[in-house]
């Protein structure tokens, strides 16, 4: 059965990725044309992803990345920006 929630009931729900990583809590909803367009999520300090995202305090996740809403919110891991790795500078000794 489909359960309808008020947006005010969504505030402070815990957010997890589909990989099971704790992400943070919903802080507010972005509404465009009377539809939810995205969710602003406040990163928690004990989140596994807070160190990965650097000094960011939060992130706006488009609603299309939300997979499930219930007692918690589950978002796709693809919603998290990918940190580009710097190419490692390998200095090789010339062989003689």
N, CA, C and O atoms as a CHARMM CRD file, in Angstrom:
* protein
*
  384
    1    1 UNK  N      0.84000  -1.17400   0.00000 PROA 1      0.00000
    2    1 UNK  CA     0.00000   0.00000   0.00000 PROA 1      0.00000
    3    1 UNK  C      0.88800   1.24200   0.00000 PROA 1      0.00000
    4    1 UNK  O      1.89300   1.29200   0.70900 PROA 1      0.00000
    5    2 UNK  N      0.52600   2.21400  -0.77300 PROA 2      0.00000
    6    2 UNK  CA     1.26700   3.45900  -0.89400 PROA 2      0.00000
    7    2 UNK  C      0.94600   4.36200   0.28400 PROA 2      0.00000
    8    2 UNK  O     -0.22000   4.62200   0.58100 PROA 2      0.00000
    9    3 UNK  N      1.98700   4.83700   0.94900 PROA 3      0.00000
   10    3 UNK  CA     1.80300   5.72200   2.08900 PROA 3      0.00000
   11    3 UNK  C      2.21700   7.12600   1.68000 PROA 3      0.00000
   12    3 UNK  O      3.30400   7.31700   1.13500 PROA 3      0.00000
   13    4 UNK  N      1.37500   8.09700   1.93400 PROA 4      0.00000
   14    4 UNK  CA     1.66500   9.48200   1.58000 PROA 4      0.00000
   15    4 UNK  C      2.20200  10.19300   2.81100 PROA 4      0.00000
   16    4 UNK  O      1.60300  10.14000   3.88500 PROA 4      0.00000
   17    5 UNK  N      3.34300  10.86000   2.64200 PROA 5      0.00000
   18    5 UNK  CA     3.96200  11.61200   3.72700 PROA 5      0.00000
   19    5 UNK  C      3.92600  13.09900   3.42000 PROA 5      0.00000
   20    5 UNK  O      3.99900  13.50400   2.26000 PROA 5      0.00000
   21    6 UNK  N      3.81500  13.90000   4.45000 PROA 6      0.00000
   22    6 UNK  CA     3.96500  15.34400   4.29700 PROA 6      0.00000
   23    6 UNK  C      5.45300  15.64400   4.19300 PROA 6      0.00000
   24    6 UNK  O      6.28000  14.91200   4.73600 PROA 6      0.00000
   25    7 UNK  N      5.78600  16.71400   3.50000 PROA 7      0.00000
   26    7 UNK  CA     7.19600  17.08700   3.39200 PROA 7      0.00000
   27    7 UNK  C      7.75000  17.42300   4.76400 PROA 7      0.00000
   28    7 UNK  O      8.91800  17.15000   5.04100 PROA 7      0.00000
   29    8 UNK  N      6.93500  18.01000   5.62400 PROA 8      0.00000
   30    8 UNK  CA     7.40700  18.34100   6.96900 PROA 8      0.00000
   31    8 UNK  C      7.76700  17.08400   7.76300 PROA 8      0.00000
   32    8 UNK  O      8.59700  17.14400   8.67000 PROA 8      0.00000
   33    9 UNK  N      7.15100  15.94500   7.42800 PROA 9      0.00000
   34    9 UNK  CA     7.49600  14.67900   8.08800 PROA 9      0.00000
   35    9 UNK  C      8.83600  14.13300   7.60300 PROA 9      0.00000
   36    9 UNK  O      9.43500  13.28000   8.25800 PROA 9      0.00000
   37   10 UNK  N      9.30200  14.61900   6.46500 PROA 10     0.00000
   38   10 UNK  CA    10.55600  14.12900   5.88500 PROA 10     0.00000
   39   10 UNK  C     11.78500  14.77200   6.52800 PROA 10     0.00000
   40   10 UNK  O     12.87100  14.19200   6.52400 PROA 10     0.00000
   41   11 UNK  N     11.60400  15.97300   7.08000 PROA 11     0.00000
   42   11 UNK  CA    12.72700  16.69500   7.66000 PROA 11     0.00000
   43   11 UNK  C     13.31100  15.87100   8.80900 PROA 11     0.00000
   44   11 UNK  O     12.57400  15.34500   9.64300 PROA 11     0.00000
   45   12 UNK  N     14.61800  15.76500   8.84400 PROA 12     0.00000
   46   12 UNK  CA    15.40100  15.04400   9.85400 PROA 12     0.00000
   47   12 UNK  C     15.39200  13.53000   9.67300 PROA 12     0.00000
   48   12 UNK  O     15.90600  12.81300  10.53200 PROA 12     0.00000
   49   13 UNK  N     14.81700  13.02100   8.57000 PROA 13     0.00000
   50   13 UNK  CA    14.94100  11.58100   8.31600 PROA 13     0.00000
   51   13 UNK  C     16.38700  11.25700   7.96400 PROA 13     0.00000
   52   13 UNK  O     17.05700  12.03600   7.28600 PROA 13     0.00000
   53   14 UNK  N     16.85800  10.12200   8.42000 PROA 14     0.00000
   54   14 UNK  CA    18.22200   9.69200   8.12000 PROA 14     0.00000
   55   14 UNK  C     18.30000   9.21500   6.67200 PROA 14     0.00000
   56   14 UNK  O     17.36400   8.60700   6.15100 PROA 14     0.00000
   57   15 UNK  N     19.43800   9.50300   6.03200 PROA 15     0.00000
   58   15 UNK  CA    19.63500   9.16800   4.62100 PROA 15     0.00000
   59   15 UNK  C     20.79800   8.19400   4.50600 PROA 15     0.00000
   60   15 UNK  O     21.87100   8.41700   5.06800 PROA 15     0.00000
   61   16 UNK  N     20.57100   7.10800   3.76900 PROA 16     0.00000
   62   16 UNK  CA    21.59100   6.09900   3.51000 PROA 16     0.00000
   63   16 UNK  C     21.73500   5.92200   2.00500 PROA 16     0.00000
   64   16 UNK  O     20.79200   6.17200   1.25400 PROA 16     0.00000
   65   17 UNK  N     22.91300   5.49200   1.56400 PROA 17     0.00000
   66   17 UNK  CA    23.08700   5.15300   0.15500 PROA 17     0.00000
   67   17 UNK  C     22.61800   3.72600  -0.05900 PROA 17     0.00000
   68   17 UNK  O     22.42800   2.97600   0.89900 PROA 17     0.00000
   69   18 UNK  N     22.43200   3.35200  -1.31700 PROA 18     0.00000
   70   18 UNK  CA    22.01400   1.98100  -1.60800 PROA 18     0.00000
   71   18 UNK  C     23.11600   0.97800  -1.30500 PROA 18     0.00000
   72   18 UNK  O     22.87100  -0.22900  -1.29600 PROA 18     0.00000
   73   19 UNK  N     24.33400   1.46700  -1.05700 PROA 19     0.00000
   74   19 UNK  CA    25.43500   0.59000  -0.65200 PROA 19     0.00000
   75   19 UNK  C     25.47100   0.41200   0.86500 PROA 19     0.00000
   76   19 UNK  O     26.28800  -0.35100   1.38200 PROA 19     0.00000
   77   20 UNK  N     24.57700   1.12400   1.58700 PROA 20     0.00000
   78   20 UNK  CA    24.49000   0.97300   3.03200 PROA 20     0.00000
   79   20 UNK  C     25.28300   1.99400   3.82600 PROA 20     0.00000
   80   20 UNK  O     25.35200   1.89200   5.05100 PROA 20     0.00000
   81   21 UNK  N     25.88500   2.97600   3.16500 PROA 21     0.00000
   82   21 UNK  CA    26.66000   4.00400   3.86100 PROA 21     0.00000
   83   21 UNK  C     25.71900   5.06500   4.41600 PROA 21     0.00000
   84   21 UNK  O     24.80100   5.52000   3.73300 PROA 21     0.00000
   85   22 UNK  N     25.96400   5.45400   5.67700 PROA 22     0.00000
   86   22 UNK  CA    25.17800   6.53500   6.27400 PROA 22     0.00000
   87   22 UNK  C     25.61400   7.84400   5.65400 PROA 22     0.00000
   88   22 UNK  O     26.81200   8.10400   5.54200 PROA 22     0.00000
   89   23 UNK  N     24.66500   8.67500   5.24600 PROA 23     0.00000
   90   23 UNK  CA    24.97100   9.89600   4.52000 PROA 23     0.00000
   91   23 UNK  C     24.71100  11.13800   5.35300 PROA 23     0.00000
   92   23 UNK  O     25.56000  12.02800   5.40100 PROA 23     0.00000
   93   24 UNK  N     23.57500  11.22300   6.00400 PROA 24     0.00000
   94   24 UNK  CA    23.23000  12.40200   6.79300 PROA 24     0.00000
   95   24 UNK  C     21.73600  12.45100   7.04200 PROA 24     0.00000
   96   24 UNK  O     21.07100  11.41800   7.10900 PROA 24     0.00000
   97   25 UNK  N     21.20600  13.68500   7.18000 PROA 25     0.00000
   98   25 UNK  CA    19.78300  13.87200   7.43400 PROA 25     0.00000
   99   25 UNK  C     19.20400  14.88400   6.45300 PROA 25     0.00000
  100   25 UNK  O     19.89500  15.80200   6.01000 PROA 25     0.00000
  101   26 UNK  N     17.93700  14.70700   6.12300 PROA 26     0.00000
  102   26 UNK  CA    17.26900  15.65400   5.23000 PROA 26     0.00000
  103   26 UNK  C     17.07300  16.96800   5.97400 PROA 26     0.00000
  104   26 UNK  O     16.56900  16.99900   7.09700 PROA 26     0.00000
  105   27 UNK  N     17.48200  18.04900   5.32200 PROA 27     0.00000
  106   27 UNK  CA    17.37700  19.37200   5.92900 PROA 27     0.00000
  107   27 UNK  C     16.20700  20.16300   5.33200 PROA 27     0.00000
  108   27 UNK  O     15.49200  20.85200   6.06000 PROA 27     0.00000
  109   28 UNK  N     16.01000  20.07000   4.02500 PROA 28     0.00000
  110   28 UNK  CA    14.87100  20.74200   3.39700 PROA 28     0.00000
  111   28 UNK  C     14.61900  20.16100   2.01500 PROA 28     0.00000
  112   28 UNK  O     15.45300  19.44800   1.45800 PROA 28     0.00000
  113   29 UNK  N     13.45700  20.48200   1.48100 PROA 29     0.00000
  114   29 UNK  CA    13.07600  20.01800   0.14400 PROA 29     0.00000
  115   29 UNK  C     13.09800  21.19100  -0.82000 PROA 29     0.00000
  116   29 UNK  O     12.70800  22.30300  -0.46300 PROA 29     0.00000
  117   30 UNK  N     13.55400  20.94300  -2.04100 PROA 30     0.00000
  118   30 UNK  CA    13.48200  21.93300  -3.11700 PROA 30     0.00000
  119   30 UNK  C     12.23700  21.61600  -3.93200 PROA 30     0.00000
  120   30 UNK  O     12.09500  20.51500  -4.46500 PROA 30     0.00000
  121   31 UNK  N     11.33600  22.59000  -4.02400 PROA 31     0.00000
  122   31 UNK  CA    10.07400  22.37000  -4.71900 PROA 31     0.00000
  123   31 UNK  C     10.00900  23.27600  -5.94100 PROA 31     0.00000
  124   31 UNK  O     10.22000  24.48500  -5.84200 PROA 31     0.00000
  125   32 UNK  N      9.71200  22.67900  -7.10000 PROA 32     0.00000
  126   32 UNK  CA     9.56600  23.41300  -8.35600 PROA 32     0.00000
  127   32 UNK  C      8.24000  22.97700  -8.98000 PROA 32     0.00000
  128   32 UNK  O      7.99100  21.78300  -9.15000 PROA 32     0.00000
  129   33 UNK  N      7.40100  23.94100  -9.31600 PROA 33     0.00000
  130   33 UNK  CA     6.09000  23.65600  -9.92300 PROA 33     0.00000
  131   33 UNK  C      5.27600  22.66100  -9.09600 PROA 33     0.00000
  132   33 UNK  O      4.68000  21.73400  -9.64700 PROA 33     0.00000
  133   34 UNK  N      5.25100  22.85000  -7.78800 PROA 34     0.00000
  134   34 UNK  CA     4.50100  22.00400  -6.85200 PROA 34     0.00000
  135   34 UNK  C      4.95000  20.54600  -6.85000 PROA 34     0.00000
  136   34 UNK  O      4.17800  19.66400  -6.47600 PROA 34     0.00000
  137   35 UNK  N      6.17900  20.28700  -7.25800 PROA 35     0.00000
  138   35 UNK  CA     6.74200  18.93600  -7.21500 PROA 35     0.00000
  139   35 UNK  C      8.10400  18.99500  -6.53700 PROA 35     0.00000
  140   35 UNK  O      8.82000  19.99000  -6.64600 PROA 35     0.00000
  141   36 UNK  N      8.45100  17.92900  -5.84200 PROA 36     0.00000
  142   36 UNK  CA     9.76500  17.86700  -5.20000 PROA 36     0.00000
  143   36 UNK  C     10.81200  17.68000  -6.28400 PROA 36     0.00000
  144   36 UNK  O     10.78000  16.70800  -7.03900 PROA 36     0.00000
  145   37 UNK  N     11.74000  18.62400  -6.34800 PROA 37     0.00000
  146   37 UNK  CA    12.80600  18.58300  -7.34800 PROA 37     0.00000
  147   37 UNK  C     14.08400  17.98700  -6.77400 PROA 37     0.00000
  148   37 UNK  O     14.84700  17.34000  -7.49100 PROA 37     0.00000
  149   38 UNK  N     14.31700  18.20100  -5.48700 PROA 38     0.00000
  150   38 UNK  CA    15.53300  17.69100  -4.86500 PROA 38     0.00000
  151   38 UNK  C     15.45700  17.82000  -3.35700 PROA 38     0.00000
  152   38 UNK  O     14.52100  18.40400  -2.81100 PROA 38     0.00000
  153   39 UNK  N     16.46200  17.26300  -2.69500 PROA 39     0.00000
  154   39 UNK  CA    16.52800  17.26300  -1.24100 PROA 39     0.00000
  155   39 UNK  C     17.87800  17.80100  -0.80500 PROA 39     0.00000
  156   39 UNK  O     18.91600  17.37600  -1.31300 PROA 39     0.00000
  157   40 UNK  N     17.86400  18.73600   0.13500 PROA 40     0.00000
  158   40 UNK  CA    19.12800  19.20100   0.70500 PROA 40     0.00000
  159   40 UNK  C     19.41700  18.32600   1.91200 PROA 40     0.00000
  160   40 UNK  O     18.62200  18.23600   2.84700 PROA 40     0.00000
  161   41 UNK  N     20.57500  17.68400   1.86700 PROA 41     0.00000
  162   41 UNK  CA    20.94800  16.73900   2.90700 PROA 41     0.00000
  163   41 UNK  C     22.13000  17.29500   3.67900 PROA 41     0.00000
  164   41 UNK  O     23.15100  17.66800   3.10200 PROA 41     0.00000
  165   42 UNK  N     21.97400  17.34300   4.98800 PROA 42     0.00000
  166   42 UNK  CA    23.03700  17.80900   5.87400 PROA 42     0.00000
  167   42 UNK  C     23.91800  16.61400   6.21200 PROA 42     0.00000
  168   42 UNK  O     23.44800  15.61100   6.74900 PROA 42     0.00000
  169   43 UNK  N     25.20500  16.73700   5.88900 PROA 43     0.00000
  170   43 UNK  CA    26.13200  15.65600   6.19500 PROA 43     0.00000
  171   43 UNK  C     26.39300  15.61300   7.69000 PROA 43     0.00000
  172   43 UNK  O     26.53200  16.65600   8.32900 PROA 43     0.00000
  173   44 UNK  N     26.46000  14.43700   8.23900 PROA 44     0.00000
  174   44 UNK  CA    26.78400  14.31900   9.65300 PROA 44     0.00000
  175   44 UNK  C     28.28400  14.09500   9.80400 PROA 44     0.00000
  176   44 UNK  O     28.95900  13.62500   8.88800 PROA 44     0.00000
  177   45 UNK  N     28.77200  14.43600  10.95800 PROA 45     0.00000
  178   45 UNK  CA    30.21600  14.28800  11.19700 PROA 45     0.00000
  179   45 UNK  C     30.63600  12.82700  11.26700 PROA 45     0.00000
  180   45 UNK  O     31.76700  12.48600  10.92100 PROA 45     0.00000
  181   46 UNK  N     29.73000  11.96900  11.71200 PROA 46     0.00000
  182   46 UNK  CA    30.07700  10.54900  11.81600 PROA 46     0.00000
  183   46 UNK  C     29.78300   9.78600  10.52800 PROA 46     0.00000
  184   46 UNK  O     29.86600   8.55800  10.49400 PROA 46     0.00000
  185   47 UNK  N     29.44000  10.51600   9.47500 PROA 47     0.00000
  186   47 UNK  CA    29.18400   9.89000   8.18100 PROA 47     0.00000
  187   47 UNK  C     30.48900   9.40700   7.55800 PROA 47     0.00000
  188   47 UNK  O     31.51900  10.07400   7.65800 PROA 47     0.00000
  189   48 UNK  N     30.43800   8.26000   6.92500 PROA 48     0.00000
  190   48 UNK  CA    31.61400   7.73900   6.22300 PROA 48     0.00000
  191   48 UNK  C     31.97200   8.62000   5.03400 PROA 48     0.00000
  192   48 UNK  O     33.12000   8.63400   4.59300 PROA 48     0.00000
  193   49 UNK  N     31.00200   9.34700   4.52100 PROA 49     0.00000
  194   49 UNK  CA    31.20300  10.12700   3.30900 PROA 49     0.00000
  195   49 UNK  C     31.63600  11.56000   3.57300 PROA 49     0.00000
  196   49 UNK  O     32.02600  12.25300   2.63300 PROA 49     0.00000
  197   50 UNK  N     31.58300  12.03500   4.81900 PROA 50     0.00000
  198   50 UNK  CA    31.93200  13.42600   5.09300 PROA 50     0.00000
  199   50 UNK  C     33.40300  13.69300   4.80400 PROA 50     0.00000
  200   50 UNK  O     33.74300  14.77200   4.31900 PROA 50     0.00000
  201   51 UNK  N     34.26900  12.75300   5.08600 PROA 51     0.00000
  202   51 UNK  CA    35.69100  12.93100   4.77900 PROA 51     0.00000
  203   51 UNK  C     35.91100  12.88100   3.27100 PROA 51     0.00000
  204   51 UNK  O     36.79000  13.56400   2.74400 PROA 51     0.00000
  205   52 UNK  N     35.12300  12.08400   2.58800 PROA 52     0.00000
  206   52 UNK  CA    35.24300  11.93700   1.13900 PROA 52     0.00000
  207   52 UNK  C     34.85200  13.21600   0.41200 PROA 52     0.00000
  208   52 UNK  O     35.45300  13.56200  -0.60500 PROA 52     0.00000
  209   53 UNK  N     33.84200  13.92300   0.93200 PROA 53     0.00000
  210   53 UNK  CA    33.36100  15.13900   0.28300 PROA 53     0.00000
  211   53 UNK  C     34.09000  16.38600   0.75500 PROA 53     0.00000
  212   53 UNK  O     33.73300  17.49500   0.35700 PROA 53     0.00000
  213   54 UNK  N     35.08300  16.23100   1.57800 PROA 54     0.00000
  214   54 UNK  CA    35.87600  17.37500   2.01600 PROA 54     0.00000
  215   54 UNK  C     35.13800  18.19400   3.05300 PROA 54     0.00000
  216   54 UNK  O     34.49300  17.64500   3.94600 PROA 54     0.00000
  217   55 UNK  N     35.23400  19.51600   2.93200 PROA 55     0.00000
  218   55 UNK  CA    34.64000  20.41100   3.91600 PROA 55     0.00000
  219   55 UNK  C     33.18600  20.73600   3.66700 PROA 55     0.00000
  220   55 UNK  O     32.63700  21.61600   4.33100 PROA 55     0.00000
  221   56 UNK  N     32.54400  20.06100   2.74000 PROA 56     0.00000
  222   56 UNK  CA    31.13800  20.35100   2.43800 PROA 56     0.00000
  223   56 UNK  C     30.26300  20.00700   3.63800 PROA 56     0.00000
  224   56 UNK  O     30.44900  18.97300   4.28000 PROA 56     0.00000
  225   57 UNK  N     29.31100  20.88200   3.93200 PROA 57     0.00000
  226   57 UNK  CA    28.39600  20.63900   5.04300 PROA 57     0.00000
  227   57 UNK  C     27.15800  19.88100   4.60400 PROA 57     0.00000
  228   57 UNK  O     26.45700  19.27600   5.41500 PROA 57     0.00000
  229   58 UNK  N     26.90300  19.92500   3.30700 PROA 58     0.00000
  230   58 UNK  CA    25.71400  19.26900   2.80500 PROA 58     0.00000
  231   58 UNK  C     25.77100  19.10500   1.30800 PROA 58     0.00000
  232   58 UNK  O     26.75000  19.46700   0.65500 PROA 58     0.00000
  233   59 UNK  N     24.70600  18.55500   0.78400 PROA 59     0.00000
  234   59 UNK  CA    24.65800  18.24900  -0.63700 PROA 59     0.00000
  235   59 UNK  C     23.19900  18.27500  -1.07300 PROA 59     0.00000
  236   59 UNK  O     22.31500  17.85900  -0.32400 PROA 59     0.00000
  237   60 UNK  N     22.95100  18.76000  -2.27500 PROA 60     0.00000
  238   60 UNK  CA    21.59800  18.71000  -2.82800 PROA 60     0.00000
  239   60 UNK  C     21.52000  17.50300  -3.75400 PROA 60     0.00000
  240   60 UNK  O     22.27400  17.38500  -4.72000 PROA 60     0.00000
  241   61 UNK  N     20.59900  16.62100  -3.43800 PROA 61     0.00000
  242   61 UNK  CA    20.42200  15.39300  -4.21200 PROA 61     0.00000
  243   61 UNK  C     19.13400  15.52000  -5.01600 PROA 61     0.00000
  244   61 UNK  O     18.06800  15.71600  -4.43200 PROA 61     0.00000
  245   62 UNK  N     19.20600  15.41300  -6.34900 PROA 62     0.00000
  246   62 UNK  CA    17.97900  15.43900  -7.15500 PROA 62     0.00000
  247   62 UNK  C     17.04500  14.29200  -6.76200 PROA 62     0.00000
  248   62 UNK  O     17.49700  13.19900  -6.41800 PROA 62     0.00000
  249   63 UNK  N     15.74800  14.55300  -6.81800 PROA 63     0.00000
  250   63 UNK  CA    14.76300  13.55500  -6.38800 PROA 63     0.00000
  251   63 UNK  C     14.84800  12.26600  -7.21000 PROA 63     0.00000
  252   63 UNK  O     14.47200  11.20100  -6.72100 PROA 63     0.00000
  253   64 UNK  N     15.32800  12.34700  -8.43600 PROA 64     0.00000
  254   64 UNK  CA    15.42200  11.14700  -9.27400 PROA 64     0.00000
  255   64 UNK  C     16.40100  10.12000  -8.71000 PROA 64     0.00000
  256   64 UNK  O     16.34300   8.94900  -9.08700 PROA 64     0.00000
  257   65 UNK  N     17.30500  10.53700  -7.80800 PROA 65     0.00000
  258   65 UNK  CA    18.25400   9.60800  -7.20300 PROA 65     0.00000
  259   65 UNK  C     17.71500   8.96100  -5.93200 PROA 65     0.00000
  260   65 UNK  O     18.37600   8.09700  -5.35600 PROA 65     0.00000
  261   66 UNK  N     16.52800   9.36300  -5.48600 PROA 66     0.00000
  262   66 UNK  CA    15.91700   8.75700  -4.30000 PROA 66     0.00000
  263   66 UNK  C     15.29800   7.43400  -4.71500 PROA 66     0.00000
  264   66 UNK  O     14.46200   7.38000  -5.61700 PROA 66     0.00000
  265   67 UNK  N     15.72000   6.36600  -4.04400 PROA 67     0.00000
  266   67 UNK  CA    15.21300   5.03300  -4.38700 PROA 67     0.00000
  267   67 UNK  C     14.04700   4.61100  -3.50500 PROA 67     0.00000
  268   67 UNK  O     13.13400   3.92800  -3.97000 PROA 67     0.00000
  269   68 UNK  N     14.06600   5.01400  -2.22600 PROA 68     0.00000
  270   68 UNK  CA    13.00600   4.60600  -1.30900 PROA 68     0.00000
  271   68 UNK  C     12.86800   5.62500  -0.18400 PROA 68     0.00000
  272   68 UNK  O     13.84400   6.23200   0.25600 PROA 68     0.00000
  273   69 UNK  N     11.62800   5.79400   0.26600 PROA 69     0.00000
  274   69 UNK  CA    11.33800   6.66100   1.40000 PROA 69     0.00000
  275   69 UNK  C     10.45100   5.87400   2.35000 PROA 69     0.00000
  276   69 UNK  O      9.41900   5.33500   1.95100 PROA 69     0.00000
  277   70 UNK  N     10.85600   5.81400   3.59200 PROA 70     0.00000
  278   70 UNK  CA    10.09600   5.11200   4.62200 PROA 70     0.00000
  279   70 UNK  C     10.53000   5.65300   5.96700 PROA 70     0.00000
  280   70 UNK  O     10.45600   6.85800   6.21200 PROA 70     0.00000
  281   71 UNK  N     10.98200   4.76500   6.84200 PROA 71     0.00000
  282   71 UNK  CA    11.54400   5.21000   8.11700 PROA 71     0.00000
  283   71 UNK  C     12.87200   5.91400   7.88900 PROA 71     0.00000
  284   71 UNK  O     13.27400   6.76600   8.68200 PROA 71     0.00000
  285   72 UNK  N     13.54600   5.56200   6.81400 PROA 72     0.00000
  286   72 UNK  CA    14.77600   6.21700   6.36700 PROA 72     0.00000
  287   72 UNK  C     14.63500   6.48400   4.87100 PROA 72     0.00000
  288   72 UNK  O     13.70700   5.99600   4.22500 PROA 72     0.00000
  289   73 UNK  N     15.56800   7.26600   4.33200 PROA 73     0.00000
  290   73 UNK  CA    15.57700   7.55000   2.89600 PROA 73     0.00000
  291   73 UNK  C     16.78600   6.85300   2.29200 PROA 73     0.00000
  292   73 UNK  O     17.88800   6.93600   2.83400 PROA 73     0.00000
  293   74 UNK  N     16.58700   6.17100   1.18100 PROA 74     0.00000
  294   74 UNK  CA    17.67600   5.48400   0.48900 PROA 74     0.00000
  295   74 UNK  C     17.90700   6.20100  -0.83400 PROA 74     0.00000
  296   74 UNK  O     16.98800   6.37200  -1.63600 PROA 74     0.00000
  297   75 UNK  N     19.17100   6.62200  -1.04900 PROA 75     0.00000
  298   75 UNK  CA    19.52000   7.29300  -2.30200 PROA 75     0.00000
  299   75 UNK  C     20.52900   6.44600  -3.05900 PROA 75     0.00000
  300   75 UNK  O     21.21500   5.60300  -2.48000 PROA 75     0.00000
  301   76 UNK  N     20.60700   6.68100  -4.34400 PROA 76     0.00000
  302   76 UNK  CA    21.56300   5.97600  -5.19200 PROA 76     0.00000
  303   76 UNK  C     22.97100   6.46500  -4.89100 PROA 76     0.00000
  304   76 UNK  O     23.18500   7.65100  -4.64100 PROA 76     0.00000
  305   77 UNK  N     23.91500   5.55900  -4.91600 PROA 77     0.00000
  306   77 UNK  CA    25.32100   5.92000  -4.70900 PROA 77     0.00000
  307   77 UNK  C     25.79300   6.87400  -5.81000 PROA 77     0.00000
  308   77 UNK  O     26.74700   7.62500  -5.60600 PROA 77     0.00000
  309   78 UNK  N     25.13400   6.85400  -6.97500 PROA 78     0.00000
  310   78 UNK  CA    25.49000   7.73900  -8.08600 PROA 78     0.00000
  311   78 UNK  C     25.20000   9.20400  -7.78000 PROA 78     0.00000
  312   78 UNK  O     25.67300  10.08100  -8.50300 PROA 78     0.00000
  313   79 UNK  N     24.44000   9.48900  -6.73600 PROA 79     0.00000
  314   79 UNK  CA    24.12700  10.86700  -6.36900 PROA 79     0.00000
  315   79 UNK  C     25.31700  11.56800  -5.73400 PROA 79     0.00000
  316   79 UNK  O     25.33600  12.79500  -5.63200 PROA 79     0.00000
  317   80 UNK  N     26.30200  10.80100  -5.31200 PROA 80     0.00000
  318   80 UNK  CA    27.47400  11.36900  -4.65400 PROA 80     0.00000
  319   80 UNK  C     28.49500  11.74000  -5.71400 PROA 80     0.00000
  320   80 UNK  O     28.84900  10.91000  -6.55200 PROA 80     0.00000
  321   81 UNK  N     28.97700  12.99000  -5.68600 PROA 81     0.00000
  322   81 UNK  CA    29.96800  13.39000  -6.69100 PROA 81     0.00000
  323   81 UNK  C     31.22900  12.54200  -6.59400 PROA 81     0.00000
  324   81 UNK  O     31.67500  12.18800  -5.50200 PROA 81     0.00000
  325   82 UNK  N     31.78900  12.22700  -7.74300 PROA 82     0.00000
  326   82 UNK  CA    32.99000  11.40300  -7.79400 PROA 82     0.00000
  327   82 UNK  C     34.20100  12.30200  -7.63400 PROA 82     0.00000
  328   82 UNK  O     34.35000  13.30200  -8.33600 PROA 82     0.00000
  329   83 UNK  N     35.05000  11.93400  -6.71200 PROA 83     0.00000
  330   83 UNK  CA    36.27300  12.69200  -6.48500 PROA 83     0.00000
  331   83 UNK  C     37.30800  12.21300  -7.48800 PROA 83     0.00000
  332   83 UNK  O     37.66400  11.03500  -7.51900 PROA 83     0.00000
  333   84 UNK  N     37.78800  13.14800  -8.31100 PROA 84     0.00000
  334   84 UNK  CA    38.76600  12.77700  -9.32600 PROA 84     0.00000
  335   84 UNK  C     40.11900  12.56200  -8.67300 PROA 84     0.00000
  336   84 UNK  O     40.57400  13.37100  -7.86400 PROA 84     0.00000
  337   85 UNK  N     40.74100  11.47300  -9.03300 PROA 85     0.00000
  338   85 UNK  CA    42.05200  11.17600  -8.48600 PROA 85     0.00000
  339   85 UNK  C     43.11300  11.81300  -9.35200 PROA 85     0.00000
  340   85 UNK  O     43.02900  11.80800 -10.58000 PROA 85     0.00000
  341   86 UNK  N     44.10100  12.35600  -8.69600 PROA 86     0.00000
  342   86 UNK  CA    45.21300  12.96300  -9.40900 PROA 86     0.00000
  343   86 UNK  C     46.10800  11.84400  -9.92700 PROA 86     0.00000
  344   86 UNK  O     46.36500  10.88000  -9.20500 PROA 86     0.00000
  345   87 UNK  N     46.58700  11.95200 -11.16200 PROA 87     0.00000
  346   87 UNK  CA    47.48600  10.90800 -11.64900 PROA 87     0.00000
  347   87 UNK  C     48.75900  10.90900 -10.81000 PROA 87     0.00000
  348   87 UNK  O     49.36500  11.95100 -10.55700 PROA 87     0.00000
  349   88 UNK  N     49.13600   9.72800 -10.39600 PROA 88     0.00000
  350   88 UNK  CA    50.32400   9.63600  -9.54300 PROA 88     0.00000
  351   88 UNK  C     51.57300   9.86300 -10.38500 PROA 88     0.00000
  352   88 UNK  O     51.71700   9.35000 -11.49500 PROA 88     0.00000
  353   89 UNK  N     52.44600  10.63500  -9.81800 PROA 89     0.00000
  354   89 UNK  CA    53.70000  10.92000 -10.51500 PROA 89     0.00000
  355   89 UNK  C     54.70500   9.84700 -10.12200 PROA 89     0.00000
  356   89 UNK  O     55.21400   9.82500  -9.00100 PROA 89     0.00000
  357   90 UNK  N     54.96800   8.98700 -11.04200 PROA 90     0.00000
  358   90 UNK  CA    55.91900   7.92100 -10.77200 PROA 90     0.00000
  359   90 UNK  C     57.23200   8.28600 -11.43300 PROA 90     0.00000
  360   90 UNK  O     57.31700   8.46500 -12.64800 PROA 90     0.00000
  361   91 UNK  N     58.23100   8.38900 -10.61700 PROA 91     0.00000
  362   91 UNK  CA    59.55800   8.68000 -11.15700 PROA 91     0.00000
  363   91 UNK  C     60.32100   7.37100 -11.21500 PROA 91     0.00000
  364   91 UNK  O     60.57100   6.71900 -10.20100 PROA 91     0.00000
  365   92 UNK  N     60.67200   7.02200 -12.39700 PROA 92     0.00000
  366   92 UNK  CA    61.40500   5.77500 -12.57700 PROA 92     0.00000
  367   92 UNK  C     62.88300   6.08300 -12.74700 PROA 92     0.00000
  368   92 UNK  O     63.27300   7.03700 -13.42000 PROA 92     0.00000
  369   93 UNK  N     63.66600   5.26900 -12.13300 PROA 93     0.00000
  370   93 UNK  CA    65.11800   5.39300 -12.26400 PROA 93     0.00000
  371   93 UNK  C     65.50600   4.86500 -13.64100 PROA 93     0.00000
  372   93 UNK  O     65.03200   3.80400 -14.04400 PROA 93     0.00000
  373   94 UNK  N     66.34500   5.57100 -14.35600 PROA 94     0.00000
  374   94 UNK  CA    66.77700   5.04300 -15.66100 PROA 94     0.00000
  375   94 UNK  C     67.58700   3.76000 -15.47100 PROA 94     0.00000
  376   94 UNK  O     68.48300   3.68700 -14.63000 PROA 94     0.00000
  377   95 UNK  N     67.24900   2.76900 -16.26100 PROA 95     0.00000
  378   95 UNK  CA    67.98000   1.49800 -16.15400 PROA 95     0.00000
  379   95 UNK  C     69.28100   1.59000 -16.94200 PROA 95     0.00000
  380   95 UNK  O     69.33400   2.16200 -18.03000 PROA 95     0.00000
  381   96 UNK  N     70.29500   1.02800 -16.37900 PROA 96     0.00000
  382   96 UNK  CA    71.62200   1.07700 -17.01500 PROA 96     0.00000
  383   96 UNK  C     71.93200  -0.24300 -17.65900 PROA 96     0.00000
  384   96 UNK  O     73.00100  -0.40700 -18.24700 PROA 96     0.00000
